[in-house]
Amino acid sequence: MKHIVITGASRGIGLEMVKLFTNTGHKVLALSRNIQPVQELELENVTALSCDITKEDSLQEVYGFVQSKWKRVDVLVNNAGAILNKPFKESSMEEFKRIYDTNVFGVVGLIQKLLPFMDKAGHVVNISSMGGVQGSMKFPGLSAYSSSKGALISLTEMLAEEYKEDGPSFNVLALGAVQTEMLEEAFPGYNAPIKAEEMAQYIVDFSLTANKYYNGKLLQVSNSTP
């Protein structure tokens, strides 16, 4: 039994991961601002904690829970994300900051809180996007989102190097189009080739085993070309 922390657990890929991890006997701390979807599942070994990763008091609550209840974290999946589909010239600085607060700074804050509970066998999996991969196809209107996901990729590589001796492994998955609520918000009417539960299964398997083979690596999880 491993101790798993998942952000963005209230819908889409995050909610599907909660189900999959618990079905295989692991303990899950499900973090999201809206905890009702997780609570309604009534799953054993799942704790739903209301958390806004952009807020220090929320992150401190997560730290307190792990310190008092678990003492350790085996896997952290930074799945929470925010998106803005808006022309660059119309995007305010406040909107840019909001995207970066969730996609970059919130990830930084949570990792800092949980690192004391992770050892060499631990695994941090950051969920990025193909839009953040250098040289990949880019879409107008996603300057804040894609650039923040690019920053997350570089952050992952840096942390893997910094903690390679005695800390957890850090890897990042750049996802292609997946049929989620977030995709529908950004591109109404678009039908993705991959369902949320299918991608969730891939991420669950990767997070449990891939740190034996990868550290500091970017894996592009997309069946589209280019």
Helices and strands as residue ranges (DSSP letters): E 3-7, H 12-23, E 27-32, H 36-41, E 46-50, H 56-65, I 66-70, E 75-78, G 88-90, H 93-100, I 101-105, H 106-114, G 115-117, E 123-129, G 130-132, H 143-162, E 169-175, E 178-179, H 181-186, E 194-195, H 196-209, G 210-212, E 218-221
